[in-house]
Amino acid sequence: MSMLLDQRRESILQVIEQQGFVSLQELVSKLGASESTVRRDLEYLDGIGQIRRTRGGAAYTGDSITPFDERRASAMPEKQRIGRVVAEMIPQDATILLDGGTTTLEVARCLTGKSLQVVTNSLPIANLLAQQPSIELILIGGYLYPRTGVALGPLAAAALAEIHVPRLIMGTGGITEKGLYNSNTLLVECERLMLEAAEEVWVVADSSKFGRSALAYLCELSKVTRIIVDGGLSDHWRGVIRDAGIELTLADA
């Protein structure tokens, strides 16, 4: 039932983002759900900052499915520093699984010239690395999610079930004490398989992601081996990460 719940809330977000504002009655009609159910969904989405409840409906305020290029521009200096630090930490001839995302793209940008085996479901990352003669590129196929350029769905899941990698490097839509979140259920389904395929999990995230959630819950913090974040991370979050037994790497200026 939780998956149906997440899918309904994702549908609500998509409608509100596309229209800017939508009435409660229009959502009830589109979703075929009861008014009380839709009200609860709107209260939840308002609570995590994705929408703003208004009289008779809701307005869009979040970034859950913001186009890739717009997200990429957000916190760019921090993402670039994180990318450089992560690339320096990856040894020559390593095998890594790179999740799609704006921060992992900056990691990929800094891998040029290294001898590596890179597995990814991200078309932007694959396009970037395809001409690198020292990188053996393995592209996971599937349904190409239009706003992110990431392959998802049953074909991607089948491919991920067949691989094993020493290290997964992934981004996230948000981090709270409960764990990691991302922006849609299709993405989270694929990322859970990535977690299963990897011995170590490195999360790359700029400091704005900490203390905020997103639509779909991914996993608890205990699944994470290391977090690489910019130096703007608060003392509170530094303590939370260390208390969780996670290695913390700060990408300072």
Secondary structure, DSSP 8 states (H G I E B T S, - for coil): -HHHHHHHHHHHHHHHHHHSEEEHHHHHHHHT--HHHHHHHHHHHHHTTSEEEETTEEEE---TT--HHHHHHTTHHHHHHHHHHHHHHS-TT-EEEE--SHHHHHHHHTTTTS-EEEEE-BHHHHHHHTT-TTEEEEE--SEEETTTTEEESHHHHHHHTT--EEEEEE--SEEETTEEEES-HHHHHHHHHHHHHEEEEEEE--GGGBT---SEEEE-GGG-SEEEEETT--HHHHHHHHHTT-EEEEE--
